[in-house]
Each structure stands twice: as C-alpha cells, then as structure tokens.
Amino acid sequence: MPSFDAVLEPNLVEIRNGVDNAAKEVNTRFDFKGTGAQVEQKGKEKDAIIELTADSDFQLEQLEAVLIDKMTKRKVELTYFERDGKIEKLGGDKVRKTWKVRAGIPSDLAKKIVAKIKDSKLKVQAAIQGDAVRITGKDKDVLQTCIALLRKEIDDTPLSFNNFRD
C-alpha cells in the first residue's frame, strides 16, 4: 500500500548559514561596534538553539531584525523557530533571548494532523510514529489529496512530506 510521512524538518545548513551571515553583519555594522551584541547557534540537529545577546532591549530588537532578514533571504521559514517573548536579564545591562529550532512533530500537532485526516473522510489511515505521522492509503491519488488537505488545513507549521512509497 502506498504511504508517505508528514514531518517537520528544517534545513539546518541554511539555518547555520543564516546565523553566520547575521553574526558577520553584526560584527561589521557601525551601530553594533564596541558592544556585546552577538548571535550564535548552540547545539546540533534537533536540540539547536539560537542565542541573541545584546546590551539593551532596543539593541536586542535590532539584532532580531538582522537575524529575521538573513533567515528570510536564505528562504528559512520563521515558523521553524519557537520565539517566545521572554527576555532574560544578564549581569549589568546585558539581555539575552533564545530561539529554539523546531524539528520533529510534537505530539499535540501530530494528534491534530490525525484528527484532520479522520474528519476529512478520506480513505487513508494515519499513525503517529515518533516525530512523524505515517499516512497510508490504497491509491496514490488519495494520498496526494491528503497532502493538499494538510497543506491547506495546517498552515501555521511548514510540514514536509517525504518517504513516499508506492
């Protein structure tokens, strides 16, 4: 039976390149000269976080704008990041903000995907398998309809569809 996997896989190489480009721009920009402003990626693969450190809240906002610009130029969707509004105060006036890279479908989103598929009355079965949702059906045309449905219904997360088996 034909099947495919719905996954959440960011392009980690492009994310690394975006962080490196943002760090390079921060080092060369006049308004960041002589400050402690920096952008760096910590961790690998699914545990990656991007750490923004600056001397003030305003500078942190500027740093975030630079990083967003570099990520969009590299065609990395910003929905791959958990950007909570928490700004940590460090010693002195320094502040830090972290972005967590989302990789792998969390269980609540996986349940939402399975529910959407069941509500659609398509003749497919969906099963949660770790960080992915495996969808199987009798016909690949039904699976393509299912992919179109998921792209339309789950628009807040950039799902990828891979491992298509016939």
C-alpha positions as CSV (number, residue, x, y, z in Angstrom):
1,M,0.0,0.0,0.0
2,P,1.3,3.5,-0.8
3,S,2.4,5.6,2.1
4,F,4.2,8.8,3.0
5,D,5.5,10.6,6.1
6,A,4.5,14.1,7.2
7,V,7.4,15.5,9.1
8,L,8.8,18.8,10.4
9,E,12.4,19.1,9.2
10,P,14.1,22.4,8.9
11,N,17.1,22.8,6.7
12,L,19.8,23.0,9.4
13,V,22.5,24.0,6.9
14,E,20.5,27.1,5.8
15,I,19.8,27.9,9.4
16,R,23.5,27.7,10.3
17,N,24.3,29.9,7.2
18,G,21.7,32.5,8.2
19,V,23.1,32.7,11.8
20,D,26.7,33.0,10.4
21,N,25.6,35.8,8.0
22,A,23.8,37.6,10.8
23,A,26.8,37.3,13.1
24,K,29.0,38.7,10.3
25,E,26.7,41.7,9.7
26,V,26.6,42.4,13.5
27,N,30.5,42.4,13.5
28,T,30.6,44.9,10.7
29,R,27.7,47.3,11.5
30,F,28.6,50.6,12.9
31,D,25.8,50.7,15.5
32,F,27.0,47.4,17.0
33,K,30.7,48.4,17.2
34,G,32.1,48.2,20.7
35,T,29.0,46.5,22.1
36,G,28.5,42.9,23.4
37,A,25.9,42.2,20.7
38,Q,26.2,38.7,19.2
39,V,24.3,36.0,17.5
40,E,25.3,32.3,17.8
41,Q,23.9,28.9,17.3
42,K,24.3,26.3,20.1
43,G,23.6,22.6,19.9
44,K,23.2,20.4,16.9
45,E,20.3,18.8,15.0
46,K,17.1,18.7,17.0
47,D,18.5,20.4,20.1
48,A,19.7,23.5,18.3
49,I,19.0,26.9,19.8
50,I,19.9,30.4,18.5
51,E,21.1,32.8,21.2
52,L,20.9,36.6,20.8
53,T,22.8,38.7,23.3
54,A,22.8,42.5,23.4
55,D,23.5,45.4,25.7
56,S,19.9,46.7,25.8
57,D,16.3,45.8,24.7
58,F,16.5,48.1,21.7
59,Q,19.7,46.5,20.6
60,L,18.2,43.1,21.0
61,E,15.3,44.1,18.8
62,Q,17.8,45.3,16.1
63,L,19.7,42.0,16.4
64,E,16.5,40.1,16.0
65,A,15.6,42.2,12.9
66,V,19.0,41.4,11.4
67,L,18.5,37.6,12.0
68,I,15.0,37.6,10.6
69,D,16.3,39.4,7.5
70,K,19.1,36.8,7.0
71,M,16.7,33.9,7.5
72,T,14.2,35.2,5.0
73,K,16.9,35.8,2.4
74,R,18.0,32.2,2.9
75,K,14.3,31.1,2.5
76,V,14.1,29.6,6.0
77,E,10.6,29.9,7.3
78,L,10.3,31.7,10.6
79,T,7.7,29.2,11.8
80,Y,10.6,26.7,12.3
81,F,11.6,28.7,15.4
82,E,9.9,29.0,18.8
83,R,10.4,32.7,19.5
84,D,8.9,33.2,22.9
85,G,8.8,36.8,24.2
86,K,11.0,36.1,27.2
87,I,14.0,38.3,27.5
88,E,16.5,37.2,30.1
89,K,18.4,39.8,32.1
90,L,22.1,39.0,32.5
91,G,24.6,40.8,34.7
92,G,24.6,44.6,34.2
93,D,22.5,45.9,31.3
94,K,23.0,42.8,29.1
95,V,19.9,40.9,27.9
96,R,19.5,37.6,26.1
97,K,16.8,36.0,24.0
98,T,16.8,32.4,22.7
99,W,15.1,30.9,19.7
100,K,14.6,27.2,19.7
101,V,14.7,25.3,16.4
102,R,11.6,23.2,16.0
103,A,12.4,19.8,14.5
104,G,10.1,16.8,14.7
105,I,6.3,17.0,15.0
106,P,5.3,17.5,18.6
107,S,2.6,15.1,19.9
108,D,-0.2,17.8,20.1
109,L,0.4,18.7,16.4
110,A,0.5,15.0,15.4
111,K,-2.8,14.5,17.1
112,K,-4.2,17.5,15.3
113,I,-3.0,16.1,11.9
114,V,-4.6,12.7,12.6
115,A,-7.9,14.4,13.6
116,K,-7.9,16.5,10.4
117,I,-7.3,13.4,8.3
118,K,-10.1,11.5,10.0
119,D,-12.5,14.4,9.8
120,S,-11.9,14.6,6.0
121,K,-13.4,11.1,5.4
122,L,-10.6,10.3,3.0
123,K,-9.9,6.5,2.7
124,V,-6.5,6.7,4.4
125,Q,-5.0,5.7,7.8
126,A,-2.8,8.0,9.8
127,A,-0.4,6.7,12.5
128,I,1.9,8.7,14.8
129,Q,5.4,7.2,14.6
130,G,7.8,9.1,16.8
131,D,8.5,12.5,15.2
132,A,6.5,11.8,12.1
133,V,3.0,10.9,11.0
134,R,2.8,8.0,8.6
135,I,-0.2,8.1,6.2
136,T,-1.2,5.0,4.2
137,G,-3.9,4.5,1.6
138,K,-4.9,2.3,-1.3
139,D,-4.2,4.8,-4.1
140,K,-1.6,7.4,-4.5
141,D,-4.2,9.9,-5.8
142,V,-5.9,9.7,-2.4
143,L,-2.5,10.4,-0.8
144,Q,-1.9,13.4,-3.0
145,T,-5.4,14.7,-2.0
146,C,-4.4,14.1,1.6
147,I,-1.2,16.2,1.1
148,A,-3.2,19.0,-0.4
149,L,-5.6,18.9,2.6
150,L,-2.8,19.0,5.1
151,R,-1.1,21.9,3.3
152,K,-4.4,23.8,3.4
153,E,-5.5,22.9,7.0
154,I,-2.2,23.0,8.8
155,D,-0.9,26.4,7.7
156,D,0.9,27.5,10.8
157,T,3.6,24.8,10.5
158,P,5.8,24.1,7.5
159,L,5.2,20.4,7.1
160,S,7.3,18.4,4.7
161,F,6.2,15.2,3.0
162,N,8.8,12.5,2.4
163,N,9.4,8.8,2.3
164,F,6.7,8.4,-0.4
165,R,6.4,4.7,-1.1
166,D,4.3,3.2,-3.9
